[in-house]
Amino acid sequence: MSDNTSGAETLGATSSDDTTNPAEKDPADWVTGDEPMTAPQRSYLDTLAREAGEELSADLNKAEASEHIERLQEKTGRSPS
């Protein structure tokens, strides 16, 4: 990929005013956040919910699943940070 010196916006580029790590983007802002959760999300969420003694809806979208995963990781002590 070449440098963009024209100042035009490009896909995948990080502008000087955008220092946000895409992996840390709020799930509510995801472009695909309203799609159904993925199979890996569903499996991990099932494990976390069981460990936490909670029941969750099985029809969550990607963003909702991600938010529950983060919350349940904290609750169960599985948080990566």
mmCIF file of the N, C-alpha and C atoms, coordinates in Angstrom:
data_MODEL
# 
_entry.id   MODEL 
# 
loop_
_atom_site.group_PDB 
_atom_site.id 
_atom_site.type_symbol 
_atom_site.label_atom_id 
_atom_site.label_alt_id 
_atom_site.label_comp_id 
_atom_site.label_asym_id 
_atom_site.label_entity_id 
_atom_site.label_seq_id 
_atom_site.pdbx_PDB_ins_code 
_atom_site.Cartn_x 
_atom_site.Cartn_y 
_atom_site.Cartn_z 
_atom_site.occupancy 
_atom_site.B_iso_or_equiv 
_atom_site.pdbx_formal_charge 
_atom_site.auth_seq_id 
_atom_site.auth_comp_id 
_atom_site.auth_asym_id 
_atom_site.auth_atom_id 
_atom_site.pdbx_PDB_model_num 
ATOM 1   N N  . MET A 1 1  ? 0.853   -1.173  0.000  1.00 0.00 ? 1  MET A N  1 
ATOM 2   C CA . MET A 1 1  ? 0.000   0.000   0.000  1.00 0.00 ? 1  MET A CA 1 
ATOM 3   C C  . MET A 1 1  ? 0.896   1.233   0.000  1.00 0.00 ? 1  MET A C  1 
ATOM 4   N N  . SER A 1 2  ? 0.596   2.171   -0.847 1.00 0.00 ? 2  SER A N  1 
ATOM 5   C CA . SER A 1 2  ? 1.426   3.365   -0.937 1.00 0.00 ? 2  SER A CA 1 
ATOM 6   C C  . SER A 1 2  ? 0.905   4.447   -0.011 1.00 0.00 ? 2  SER A C  1 
ATOM 7   N N  . ASP A 1 3  ? 1.783   5.406   0.283  1.00 0.00 ? 3  ASP A N  1 
ATOM 8   C CA . ASP A 1 3  ? 1.388   6.535   1.118  1.00 0.00 ? 3  ASP A CA 1 
ATOM 9   C C  . ASP A 1 3  ? 0.396   7.396   0.369  1.00 0.00 ? 3  ASP A C  1 
ATOM 10  N N  . ASN A 1 4  ? -0.548  7.944   1.084  1.00 0.00 ? 4  ASN A N  1 
ATOM 11  C CA . ASN A 1 4  ? -1.542  8.822   0.482  1.00 0.00 ? 4  ASN A CA 1 
ATOM 12  C C  . ASN A 1 4  ? -1.172  10.246  0.837  1.00 0.00 ? 4  ASN A C  1 
ATOM 13  N N  . THR A 1 5  ? -0.543  10.952  -0.100 1.00 0.00 ? 5  THR A N  1 
ATOM 14  C CA . THR A 1 5  ? -0.099  12.319  0.166  1.00 0.00 ? 5  THR A CA 1 
ATOM 15  C C  . THR A 1 5  ? -1.080  13.357  -0.337 1.00 0.00 ? 5  THR A C  1 
ATOM 16  N N  . SER A 1 6  ? -2.160  12.910  -1.007 1.00 0.00 ? 6  SER A N  1 
ATOM 17  C CA . SER A 1 6  ? -3.120  13.871  -1.541 1.00 0.00 ? 6  SER A CA 1 
ATOM 18  C C  . SER A 1 6  ? -4.082  14.375  -0.483 1.00 0.00 ? 6  SER A C  1 
ATOM 19  N N  . GLY A 1 7  ? -4.113  13.721  0.679  1.00 0.00 ? 7  GLY A N  1 
ATOM 20  C CA . GLY A 1 7  ? -5.011  14.139  1.740  1.00 0.00 ? 7  GLY A CA 1 
ATOM 21  C C  . GLY A 1 7  ? -6.403  13.534  1.620  1.00 0.00 ? 7  GLY A C  1 
ATOM 22  N N  . ALA A 1 8  ? -6.651  12.758  0.569  1.00 0.00 ? 8  ALA A N  1 
ATOM 23  C CA . ALA A 1 8  ? -7.954  12.133  0.386  1.00 0.00 ? 8  ALA A CA 1 
ATOM 24  C C  . ALA A 1 8  ? -8.105  10.963  1.358  1.00 0.00 ? 8  ALA A C  1 
ATOM 25  N N  . GLU A 1 9  ? -9.314  10.746  1.797  1.00 0.00 ? 9  GLU A N  1 
ATOM 26  C CA . GLU A 1 9  ? -9.598  9.648   2.713  1.00 0.00 ? 9  GLU A CA 1 
ATOM 27  C C  . GLU A 1 9  ? -9.523  8.328   1.974  1.00 0.00 ? 9  GLU A C  1 
ATOM 28  N N  . THR A 1 10 ? -8.926  7.321   2.597  1.00 0.00 ? 10 THR A N  1 
ATOM 29  C CA . THR A 1 10 ? -8.840  6.000   1.995  1.00 0.00 ? 10 THR A CA 1 
ATOM 30  C C  . THR A 1 10 ? -9.320  4.961   2.982  1.00 0.00 ? 10 THR A C  1 
ATOM 31  N N  . LEU A 1 11 ? -9.774  3.834   2.471  1.00 0.00 ? 11 LEU A N  1 
ATOM 32  C CA . LEU A 1 11 ? -10.193 2.735   3.335  1.00 0.00 ? 11 LEU A CA 1 
ATOM 33  C C  . LEU A 1 11 ? -8.977  2.137   4.002  1.00 0.00 ? 11 LEU A C  1 
ATOM 34  N N  . GLY A 1 12 ? -9.091  1.830   5.254  1.00 0.00 ? 12 GLY A N  1 
ATOM 35  C CA . GLY A 1 12 ? -8.006  1.211   5.990  1.00 0.00 ? 12 GLY A CA 1 
ATOM 36  C C  . GLY A 1 12 ? -6.952  2.178   6.483  1.00 0.00 ? 12 GLY A C  1 
ATOM 37  N N  . ALA A 1 13 ? -7.041  3.417   6.066  1.00 0.00 ? 13 ALA A N  1 
ATOM 38  C CA . ALA A 1 13 ? -6.057  4.408   6.497  1.00 0.00 ? 13 ALA A CA 1 
ATOM 39  C C  . ALA A 1 13 ? -6.433  4.959   7.859  1.00 0.00 ? 13 ALA A C  1 
ATOM 40  N N  . THR A 1 14 ? -5.443  5.385   8.591  1.00 0.00 ? 14 THR A N  1 
ATOM 41  C CA . THR A 1 14 ? -5.666  6.047   9.866  1.00 0.00 ? 14 THR A CA 1 
ATOM 42  C C  . THR A 1 14 ? -5.249  7.490   9.703  1.00 0.00 ? 14 THR A C  1 
ATOM 43  N N  . SER A 1 15 ? -6.198  8.383   9.853  1.00 0.00 ? 15 SER A N  1 
ATOM 44  C CA . SER A 1 15 ? -5.873  9.798   9.742  1.00 0.00 ? 15 SER A CA 1 
ATOM 45  C C  . SER A 1 15 ? -5.235  10.262  11.040 1.00 0.00 ? 15 SER A C  1 
ATOM 46  N N  . SER A 1 16 ? -4.621  11.413  11.016 1.00 0.00 ? 16 SER A N  1 
ATOM 47  C CA . SER A 1 16 ? -3.923  11.913  12.199 1.00 0.00 ? 16 SER A CA 1 
ATOM 48  C C  . SER A 1 16 ? -4.867  12.181  13.366 1.00 0.00 ? 16 SER A C  1 
ATOM 49  N N  . ASP A 1 17 ? -6.158  12.402  13.102 1.00 0.00 ? 17 ASP A N  1 
ATOM 50  C CA . ASP A 1 17 ? -7.102  12.663  14.183 1.00 0.00 ? 17 ASP A CA 1 
ATOM 51  C C  . ASP A 1 17 ? -7.855  11.409  14.616 1.00 0.00 ? 17 ASP A C  1 
ATOM 52  N N  . ASP A 1 18 ? -7.536  10.258  14.014 1.00 0.00 ? 18 ASP A N  1 
ATOM 53  C CA . ASP A 1 18 ? -8.206  9.012   14.347 1.00 0.00 ? 18 ASP A CA 1 
ATOM 54  C C  . ASP A 1 18 ? -7.193  8.030   14.914 1.00 0.00 ? 18 ASP A C  1 
ATOM 55  N N  . THR A 1 19 ? -7.013  8.061   16.212 1.00 0.00 ? 19 THR A N  1 
ATOM 56  C CA . THR A 1 19 ? -6.039  7.186   16.856 1.00 0.00 ? 19 THR A CA 1 
ATOM 57  C C  . THR A 1 19 ? -6.696  6.002   17.540 1.00 0.00 ? 19 THR A C  1 
ATOM 58  N N  . THR A 1 20 ? -7.985  5.803   17.306 1.00 0.00 ? 20 THR A N  1 
ATOM 59  C CA . THR A 1 20 ? -8.716  4.717   17.944 1.00 0.00 ? 20 THR A CA 1 
ATOM 60  C C  . THR A 1 20 ? -8.304  3.387   17.335 1.00 0.00 ? 20 THR A C  1 
ATOM 61  N N  . ASN A 1 21 ? -8.018  2.422   18.179 1.00 0.00 ? 21 ASN A N  1 
ATOM 62  C CA . ASN A 1 21 ? -7.727  1.079   17.727 1.00 0.00 ? 21 ASN A CA 1 
ATOM 63  C C  . ASN A 1 21 ? -9.042  0.451   17.283 1.00 0.00 ? 21 ASN A C  1 
ATOM 64  N N  . PRO A 1 22 ? -9.144  -0.044  16.031 1.00 0.00 ? 22 PRO A N  1 
ATOM 65  C CA . PRO A 1 22 ? -10.404 -0.632  15.568 1.00 0.00 ? 22 PRO A CA 1 
ATOM 66  C C  . PRO A 1 22 ? -10.882 -1.775  16.444 1.00 0.00 ? 22 PRO A C  1 
ATOM 67  N N  . ALA A 1 23 ? -9.969  -2.511  17.053 1.00 0.00 ? 23 ALA A N  1 
ATOM 68  C CA . ALA A 1 23 ? -10.363 -3.614  17.922 1.00 0.00 ? 23 ALA A CA 1 
ATOM 69  C C  . ALA A 1 23 ? -11.017 -3.112  19.202 1.00 0.00 ? 23 ALA A C  1 
ATOM 70  N N  . GLU A 1 24 ? -10.823 -1.845  19.536 1.00 0.00 ? 24 GLU A N  1 
ATOM 71  C CA . GLU A 1 24 ? -11.402 -1.273  20.740 1.00 0.00 ? 24 GLU A CA 1 
ATOM 72  C C  . GLU A 1 24 ? -12.628 -0.428  20.440 1.00 0.00 ? 24 GLU A C  1 
ATOM 73  N N  . LYS A 1 25 ? -13.111 -0.466  19.224 1.00 0.00 ? 25 LYS A N  1 
ATOM 74  C CA . LYS A 1 25 ? -14.273 0.316   18.828 1.00 0.00 ? 25 LYS A CA 1 
ATOM 75  C C  . LYS A 1 25 ? -15.512 -0.189  19.569 1.00 0.00 ? 25 LYS A C  1 
ATOM 76  N N  . ASP A 1 26 ? -16.359 0.720   19.972 1.00 0.00 ? 26 ASP A N  1 
ATOM 77  C CA . ASP A 1 26 ? -17.589 0.370   20.680 1.00 0.00 ? 26 ASP A CA 1 
ATOM 78  C C  . ASP A 1 26 ? -18.440 -0.536  19.788 1.00 0.00 ? 26 ASP A C  1 
ATOM 79  N N  . PRO A 1 27 ? -18.863 -1.710  20.292 1.00 0.00 ? 27 PRO A N  1 
ATOM 80  C CA . PRO A 1 27 ? -19.667 -2.617  19.479 1.00 0.00 ? 27 PRO A CA 1 
ATOM 81  C C  . PRO A 1 27 ? -20.907 -1.958  18.877 1.00 0.00 ? 27 PRO A C  1 
ATOM 82  N N  . ALA A 1 28 ? -21.465 -0.977  19.545 1.00 0.00 ? 28 ALA A N  1 
ATOM 83  C CA . ALA A 1 28 ? -22.646 -0.295  19.011 1.00 0.00 ? 28 ALA A CA 1 
ATOM 84  C C  . ALA A 1 28 ? -22.324 0.461   17.729 1.00 0.00 ? 28 ALA A C  1 
ATOM 85  N N  . ASP A 1 29 ? -21.043 0.760   17.495 1.00 0.00 ? 29 ASP A N  1 
ATOM 86  C CA . ASP A 1 29 ? -20.622 1.486   16.300 1.00 0.00 ? 29 ASP A CA 1 
ATOM 87  C C  . ASP A 1 29 ? -20.160 0.571   15.175 1.00 0.00 ? 29 ASP A C  1 
ATOM 88  N N  . TRP A 1 30 ? -20.186 -0.740  15.382 1.00 0.00 ? 30 TRP A N  1 
ATOM 89  C CA . TRP A 1 30 ? -19.738 -1.670  14.347 1.00 0.00 ? 30 TRP A CA 1 
ATOM 90  C C  . TRP A 1 30 ? -20.667 -1.615  13.144 1.00 0.00 ? 30 TRP A C  1 
ATOM 91  N N  . VAL A 1 31 ? -20.104 -1.674  11.954 1.00 0.00 ? 31 VAL A N  1 
ATOM 92  C CA . VAL A 1 31 ? -20.897 -1.696  10.730 1.00 0.00 ? 31 VAL A CA 1 
ATOM 93  C C  . VAL A 1 31 ? -21.742 -2.965  10.680 1.00 0.00 ? 31 VAL A C  1 
ATOM 94  N N  . THR A 1 32 ? -21.193 -4.079  11.133 1.00 0.00 ? 32 THR A N  1 
ATOM 95  C CA . THR A 1 32 ? -21.902 -5.366  11.090 1.00 0.00 ? 32 THR A CA 1 
ATOM 96  C C  . THR A 1 32 ? -22.492 -5.740  12.445 1.00 0.00 ? 32 THR A C  1 
ATOM 97  N N  . GLY A 1 33 ? -22.577 -4.793  13.352 1.00 0.00 ? 33 GLY A N  1 
ATOM 98  C CA . GLY A 1 33 ? -23.041 -5.079  14.699 1.00 0.00 ? 33 GLY A CA 1 
ATOM 99  C C  . GLY A 1 33 ? -24.456 -5.597  14.791 1.00 0.00 ? 33 GLY A C  1 
ATOM 100 N N  . ASP A 1 34 ? -25.278 -5.289  13.775 1.00 0.00 ? 34 ASP A N  1 
ATOM 101 C CA . ASP A 1 34 ? -26.670 -5.744  13.829 1.00 0.00 ? 34 ASP A CA 1 
ATOM 102 C C  . ASP A 1 34 ? -26.874 -7.109  13.172 1.00 0.00 ? 34 ASP A C  1 
ATOM 103 N N  . GLU A 1 35 ? -25.802 -7.714  12.675 1.00 0.00 ? 35 GLU A N  1 
ATOM 104 C CA . GLU A 1 35 ? -25.901 -9.061  12.116 1.00 0.00 ? 35 GLU A CA 1 
ATOM 105 C C  . GLU A 1 35 ? -25.972 -10.067 13.262 1.00 0.00 ? 35 GLU A C  1 
ATOM 106 N N  . PRO A 1 36 ? -26.518 -11.254 13.001 1.00 0.00 ? 36 PRO A N  1 
ATOM 107 C CA . PRO A 1 36 ? -26.572 -12.271 14.066 1.00 0.00 ? 36 PRO A CA 1 
ATOM 108 C C  . PRO A 1 36 ? -25.180 -12.598 14.598 1.00 0.00 ? 36 PRO A C  1 
ATOM 109 N N  . MET A 1 37 ? -25.113 -12.952 15.888 1.00 0.00 ? 37 MET A N  1 
ATOM 110 C CA . MET A 1 37 ? -23.815 -13.299 16.469 1.00 0.00 ? 37 MET A CA 1 
ATOM 111 C C  . MET A 1 37 ? -23.208 -14.472 15.713 1.00 0.00 ? 37 MET A C  1 
ATOM 112 N N  . THR A 1 38 ? -21.893 -14.542 15.759 1.00 0.00 ? 38 THR A N  1 
ATOM 113 C CA . THR A 1 38 ? -21.179 -15.614 15.085 1.00 0.00 ? 38 THR A CA 1 
ATOM 114 C C  . THR A 1 38 ? -21.242 -16.894 15.912 1.00 0.00 ? 38 THR A C  1 
ATOM 115 N N  . ALA A 1 39 ? -20.920 -18.010 15.288 1.00 0.00 ? 39 ALA A N  1 
ATOM 116 C CA . ALA A 1 39 ? -20.904 -19.291 15.996 1.00 0.00 ? 39 ALA A CA 1 
ATOM 117 C C  . ALA A 1 39 ? -19.885 -19.278 17.139 1.00 0.00 ? 39 ALA A C  1 
ATOM 118 N N  . PRO A 1 40 ? -18.674 -18.729 16.935 1.00 0.00 ? 40 PRO A N  1 
ATOM 119 C CA . PRO A 1 40 ? -17.739 -18.669 18.059 1.00 0.00 ? 40 PRO A CA 1 
ATOM 120 C C  . PRO A 1 40 ? -18.251 -17.792 19.209 1.00 0.00 ? 40 PRO A C  1 
ATOM 121 N N  . GLN A 1 41 ? -18.892 -16.663 18.886 1.00 0.00 ? 41 GLN A N  1 
ATOM 122 C CA . GLN A 1 41 ? -19.475 -15.825 19.937 1.00 0.00 ? 41 GLN A CA 1 
ATOM 123 C C  . GLN A 1 41 ? -20.527 -16.611 20.706 1.00 0.00 ? 41 GLN A C  1 
ATOM 124 N N  . ARG A 1 42 ? -21.374 -17.306 19.987 1.00 0.00 ? 42 ARG A N  1 
ATOM 125 C CA . ARG A 1 42 ? -22.458 -18.068 20.619 1.00 0.00 ? 42 ARG A CA 1 
ATOM 126 C C  . ARG A 1 42 ? -21.896 -19.129 21.563 1.00 0.00 ? 42 ARG A C  1 
ATOM 127 N N  . SER A 1 43 ? -20.886 -19.848 21.110 1.00 0.00 ? 43 SER A N  1 
ATOM 128 C CA . SER A 1 43 ? -20.297 -20.902 21.918 1.00 0.00 ? 43 SER A CA 1 
ATOM 129 C C  . SER A 1 43 ? -19.646 -20.341 23.177 1.00 0.00 ? 43 SER A C  1 
ATOM 130 N N  . TYR A 1 44 ? -18.856 -19.282 23.020 1.00 0.00 ? 44 TYR A N  1 
ATOM 131 C CA . TYR A 1 44 ? -18.165 -18.692 24.165 1.00 0.00 ? 44 TYR A CA 1 
ATOM 132 C C  . TYR A 1 44 ? -19.158 -18.051 25.127 1.00 0.00 ? 44 TYR A C  1 
ATOM 133 N N  . LEU A 1 45 ? -20.169 -17.395 24.579 1.00 0.00 ? 45 LEU A N  1 
ATOM 134 C CA . LEU A 1 45 ? -21.185 -16.763 25.410 1.00 0.00 ? 45 LEU A CA 1 
ATOM 135 C C  . LEU A 1 45 ? -21.963 -17.814 26.202 1.00 0.00 ? 45 LEU A C  1 
ATOM 136 N N  . ASP A 1 46 ? -22.221 -18.957 25.589 1.00 0.00 ? 46 ASP A N  1 
ATOM 137 C CA . ASP A 1 46 ? -22.904 -20.044 26.291 1.00 0.00 ? 46 ASP A CA 1 
ATOM 138 C C  . ASP A 1 46 ? -22.060 -20.507 27.476 1.00 0.00 ? 46 ASP A C  1 
ATOM 139 N N  . THR A 1 47 ? -20.761 -20.671 27.250 1.00 0.00 ? 47 THR A N  1 
ATOM 140 C CA . THR A 1 47 ? -19.856 -21.089 28.325 1.00 0.00 ? 47 THR A CA 1 
ATOM 141 C C  . THR A 1 47 ? -19.835 -20.059 29.452 1.00 0.00 ? 47 THR A C  1 
ATOM 142 N N  . LEU A 1 48 ? -19.662 -18.795 29.084 1.00 0.00 ? 48 LEU A N  1 
ATOM 143 C CA . LEU A 1 48 ? -19.601 -17.738 30.098 1.00 0.00 ? 48 LEU A CA 1 
ATOM 144 C C  . LEU A 1 48 ? -20.909 -17.623 30.879 1.00 0.00 ? 48 LEU A C  1 
ATOM 145 N N  . ALA A 1 49 ? -22.035 -17.686 30.177 1.00 0.00 ? 49 ALA A N  1 
ATOM 146 C CA . ALA A 1 49 ? -23.331 -17.557 30.838 1.00 0.00 ? 49 ALA A CA 1 
ATOM 147 C C  . ALA A 1 49 ? -23.550 -18.704 31.825 1.00 0.00 ? 49 ALA A C  1 
ATOM 148 N N  . ARG A 1 50 ? -23.163 -19.913 31.433 1.00 0.00 ? 50 ARG A N  1 
ATOM 149 C CA . ARG A 1 50 ? -23.293 -21.056 32.342 1.00 0.00 ? 50 ARG A CA 1 
ATOM 150 C C  . ARG A 1 50 ? -22.453 -20.845 33.593 1.00 0.00 ? 50 ARG A C  1 
ATOM 151 N N  . GLU A 1 51 ? -21.203 -20.401 33.388 1.00 0.00 ? 51 GLU A N  1 
ATOM 152 C CA . GLU A 1 51 ? -20.312 -20.169 34.535 1.00 0.00 ? 51 GLU A CA 1 
ATOM 153 C C  . GLU A 1 51 ? -20.846 -19.078 35.447 1.00 0.00 ? 51 GLU A C  1 
ATOM 154 N N  . ALA A 1 52 ? -21.505 -18.078 34.859 1.00 0.00 ? 52 ALA A N  1 
ATOM 155 C CA . ALA A 1 52 ? -22.027 -16.955 35.640 1.00 0.00 ? 52 ALA A CA 1 
ATOM 156 C C  . ALA A 1 52 ? -23.421 -17.241 36.198 1.00 0.00 ? 52 ALA A C  1 
ATOM 157 N N  . GLY A 1 53 ? -24.018 -18.360 35.794 1.00 0.00 ? 53 GLY A N  1 
ATOM 158 C CA . GLY A 1 53 ? -25.354 -18.700 36.260 1.00 0.00 ? 53 GLY A CA 1 
ATOM 159 C C  . GLY A 1 53 ? -26.426 -17.813 35.654 1.00 0.00 ? 53 GLY A C  1 
ATOM 160 N N  . GLU A 1 54 ? -26.205 -17.371 34.432 1.00 0.00 ? 54 GLU A N  1 
ATOM 161 C CA . GLU A 1 54 ? -27.161 -16.488 33.750 1.00 0.00 ? 54 GLU A CA 1 
ATOM 162 C C  . GLU A 1 54 ? -27.740 -17.163 32.527 1.00 0.00 ? 54 GLU A C  1 
ATOM 163 N N  . GLU A 1 55 ? -28.927 -16.716 32.139 1.00 0.00 ? 55 GLU A N  1 
ATOM 164 C CA . GLU A 1 55 ? -29.537 -17.128 30.886 1.00 0.00 ? 55 GLU A CA 1 
ATOM 165 C C  . GLU A 1 55 ? -29.653 -15.903 30.003 1.00 0.00 ? 55 GLU A C  1 
ATOM 166 N N  . LEU A 1 56 ? -29.278 -16.063 28.731 1.00 0.00 ? 56 LEU A N  1 
ATOM 167 C CA . LEU A 1 56 ? -29.347 -14.969 27.765 1.00 0.00 ? 56 LEU A CA 1 
ATOM 168 C C  . LEU A 1 56 ? -30.147 -15.410 26.556 1.00 0.00 ? 56 LEU A C  1 
ATOM 169 N N  . SER A 1 57 ? -30.701 -14.459 25.858 1.00 0.00 ? 57 SER A N  1 
ATOM 170 C CA . SER A 1 57 ? -31.413 -14.736 24.626 1.00 0.00 ? 57 SER A CA 1 
ATOM 171 C C  . SER A 1 57 ? -30.453 -15.344 23.609 1.00 0.00 ? 57 SER A C  1 
ATOM 172 N N  . ALA A 1 58 ? -30.929 -16.288 22.821 1.00 0.00 ? 58 ALA A N  1 
ATOM 173 C CA . ALA A 1 58 ? -30.094 -16.919 21.799 1.00 0.00 ? 58 ALA A CA 1 
ATOM 174 C C  . ALA A 1 58 ? -30.117 -16.157 20.483 1.00 0.00 ? 58 ALA A C  1 
ATOM 175 N N  . ASP A 1 59 ? -30.893 -15.084 20.414 1.00 0.00 ? 59 ASP A N  1 
ATOM 176 C CA . ASP A 1 59 ? -30.976 -14.339 19.145 1.00 0.00 ? 59 ASP A CA 1 
ATOM 177 C C  . ASP A 1 59 ? -30.311 -12.965 19.229 1.00 0.00 ? 59 ASP A C  1 
ATOM 178 N N  . LEU A 1 60 ? -29.171 -12.906 19.903 1.00 0.00 ? 60 LEU A N  1 
ATOM 179 C CA . LEU A 1 60 ? -28.428 -11.657 20.020 1.00 0.00 ? 60 LEU A CA 1 
ATOM 180 C C  . LEU A 1 60 ? -27.722 -11.325 18.704 1.00 0.00 ? 60 LEU A C  1 
ATOM 181 N N  . ASN A 1 61 ? -27.468 -10.036 18.493 1.00 0.00 ? 61 ASN A N  1 
ATOM 182 C CA . ASN A 1 61 ? -26.657 -9.654  17.341 1.00 0.00 ? 61 ASN A CA 1 
ATOM 183 C C  . ASN A 1 61 ? -25.190 -9.605  17.776 1.00 0.00 ? 61 ASN A C  1 
ATOM 184 N N  . LYS A 1 62 ? -24.294 -9.366  16.816 1.00 0.00 ? 62 LYS A N  1 
ATOM 185 C CA . LYS A 1 62 ? -22.858 -9.366  17.110 1.00 0.00 ? 62 LYS A CA 1 
ATOM 186 C C  . LYS A 1 62 ? -22.488 -8.359  18.202 1.00 0.00 ? 62 LYS A C  1 
ATOM 187 N N  . ALA A 1 63 ? -23.035 -7.169  18.115 1.00 0.00 ? 63 ALA A N  1 
ATOM 188 C CA . ALA A 1 63 ? -22.694 -6.128  19.084 1.00 0.00 ? 63 ALA A CA 1 
ATOM 189 C C  . ALA A 1 63 ? -23.190 -6.499  20.481 1.00 0.00 ? 63 ALA A C  1 
ATOM 190 N N  . GLU A 1 64 ? -24.424 -6.977  20.577 1.00 0.00 ? 64 GLU A N  1 
ATOM 191 C CA . GLU A 1 64 ? -24.972 -7.366  21.874 1.00 0.00 ? 64 GLU A CA 1 
ATOM 192 C C  . GLU A 1 64 ? -24.167 -8.522  22.473 1.00 0.00 ? 64 GLU A C  1 
ATOM 193 N N  . ALA A 1 65 ? -23.827 -9.501  21.633 1.00 0.00 ? 65 ALA A N  1 
ATOM 194 C CA . ALA A 1 65 ? -23.049 -10.645 22.107 1.00 0.00 ? 65 ALA A CA 1 
ATOM 195 C C  . ALA A 1 65 ? -21.698 -10.188 22.640 1.00 0.00 ? 65 ALA A C  1 
ATOM 196 N N  . SER A 1 66 ? -21.058 -9.281  21.924 1.00 0.00 ? 66 SER A N  1 
ATOM 197 C CA . SER A 1 66 ? -19.755 -8.776  22.363 1.00 0.00 ? 66 SER A CA 1 
ATOM 198 C C  . SER A 1 66 ? -19.857 -8.072  23.709 1.00 0.00 ? 66 SER A C  1 
ATOM 199 N N  . GLU A 1 67 ? -20.891 -7.281  23.885 1.00 0.00 ? 67 GLU A N  1 
ATOM 200 C CA . GLU A 1 67 ? -21.075 -6.568  25.158 1.00 0.00 ? 67 GLU A CA 1 
ATOM 201 C C  . GLU A 1 67 ? -21.307 -7.548  26.309 1.00 0.00 ? 67 GLU A C  1 
ATOM 202 N N  . HIS A 1 68 ? -22.115 -8.581  26.062 1.00 0.00 ? 68 HIS A N  1 
ATOM 203 C CA . HIS A 1 68 ? -22.351 -9.591  27.103 1.00 0.00 ? 68 HIS A CA 1 
ATOM 204 C C  . HIS A 1 68 ? -21.068 -10.369 27.400 1.00 0.00 ? 68 HIS A C  1 
ATOM 205 N N  . ILE A 1 69 ? -20.292 -10.671 26.365 1.00 0.00 ? 69 ILE A N  1 
ATOM 206 C CA . ILE A 1 69 ? -19.036 -11.390 26.570 1.00 0.00 ? 69 ILE A CA 1 
ATOM 207 C C  . ILE A 1 69 ? -18.112 -10.585 27.471 1.00 0.00 ? 69 ILE A C  1 
ATOM 208 N N  . GLU A 1 70 ? -17.959 -9.310  27.178 1.00 0.00 ? 70 GLU A N  1 
ATOM 209 C CA . GLU A 1 70 ? -17.094 -8.464  28.009 1.00 0.00 ? 70 GLU A CA 1 
ATOM 210 C C  . GLU A 1 70 ? -17.582 -8.421  29.459 1.00 0.00 ? 70 GLU A C  1 
ATOM 211 N N  . ARG A 1 71 ? -18.882 -8.259  29.633 1.00 0.00 ? 71 ARG A N  1 
ATOM 212 C CA . ARG A 1 71 ? -19.457 -8.187  30.979 1.00 0.00 ? 71 ARG A CA 1 
ATOM 213 C C  . ARG A 1 71 ? -19.266 -9.506  31.730 1.00 0.00 ? 71 ARG A C  1 
ATOM 214 N N  . LEU A 1 72 ? -19.533 -10.608 31.042 1.00 0.00 ? 72 LEU A N  1 
ATOM 215 C CA . LEU A 1 72 ? -19.430 -11.908 31.698 1.00 0.00 ? 72 LEU A CA 1 
ATOM 216 C C  . LEU A 1 72 ? -17.984 -12.329 31.934 1.00 0.00 ? 72 LEU A C  1 
ATOM 217 N N  . GLN A 1 73 ? -17.070 -11.870 31.091 1.00 0.00 ? 73 GLN A N  1 
ATOM 218 C CA . GLN A 1 73 ? -15.655 -12.138 31.345 1.00 0.00 ? 73 GLN A CA 1 
ATOM 219 C C  . GLN A 1 73 ? -15.245 -11.497 32.670 1.00 0.00 ? 73 GLN A C  1 
ATOM 220 N N  . GLU A 1 74 ? -15.693 -10.292 32.904 1.00 0.00 ? 74 GLU A N  1 
ATOM 221 C CA . GLU A 1 74 ? -15.406 -9.612  34.166 1.00 0.00 ? 74 GLU A CA 1 
ATOM 222 C C  . GLU A 1 74 ? -16.023 -10.378 35.330 1.00 0.00 ? 74 GLU A C  1 
ATOM 223 N N  . LYS A 1 75 ? -17.270 -10.768 35.162 1.00 0.00 ? 75 LYS A N  1 
ATOM 224 C CA . LYS A 1 75 ? -18.005 -11.429 36.238 1.00 0.00 ? 75 LYS A CA 1 
ATOM 225 C C  . LYS A 1 75 ? -17.394 -12.785 36.599 1.00 0.00 ? 75 LYS A C  1 
ATOM 226 N N  . THR A 1 76 ? -16.903 -13.515 35.582 1.00 0.00 ? 76 THR A N  1 
ATOM 227 C CA . THR A 1 76 ? -16.368 -14.853 35.826 1.00 0.00 ? 76 THR A CA 1 
ATOM 228 C C  . THR A 1 76 ? -14.863 -14.878 36.058 1.00 0.00 ? 76 THR A C  1 
ATOM 229 N N  . GLY A 1 77 ? -14.228 -13.732 35.966 1.00 0.00 ? 77 GLY A N  1 
ATOM 230 C CA . GLY A 1 77 ? -12.772 -13.694 36.146 1.00 0.00 ? 77 GLY A CA 1 
ATOM 231 C C  . GLY A 1 77 ? -11.986 -14.122 34.928 1.00 0.00 ? 77 GLY A C  1 
ATOM 232 N N  . ARG A 1 78 ? -12.630 -14.170 33.777 1.00 0.00 ? 78 ARG A N  1 
ATOM 233 C CA . ARG A 1 78 ? -11.959 -14.566 32.540 1.00 0.00 ? 78 ARG A CA 1 
ATOM 234 C C  . ARG A 1 78 ? -11.511 -13.371 31.712 1.00 0.00 ? 78 ARG A C  1 
ATOM 235 N N  . SER A 1 79 ? -11.589 -12.195 32.274 1.00 0.00 ? 79 SER A N  1 
ATOM 236 C CA . SER A 1 79 ? -11.223 -10.999 31.532 1.00 0.00 ? 79 SER A CA 1 
ATOM 237 C C  . SER A 1 79 ? -9.762  -11.052 31.117 1.00 0.00 ? 79 SER A C  1 
ATOM 238 N N  . PRO A 1 80 ? -9.483  -10.776 29.818 1.00 0.00 ? 80 PRO A N  1 
ATOM 239 C CA . PRO A 1 80 ? -8.104  -10.835 29.345 1.00 0.00 ? 80 PRO A CA 1 
ATOM 240 C C  . PRO A 1 80 ? -7.215  -9.729  29.914 1.00 0.00 ? 80 PRO A C  1 
ATOM 241 N N  . SER A 1 81 ? -7.825  -8.676  30.465 1.00 0.00 ? 81 SER A N  1 
ATOM 242 C CA . SER A 1 81 ? -6.996  -7.579  30.987 1.00 0.00 ? 81 SER A CA 1 
ATOM 243 C C  . SER A 1 81 ? -6.947  -7.551  32.487 1.00 0.00 ? 81 SER A C  1 
# 
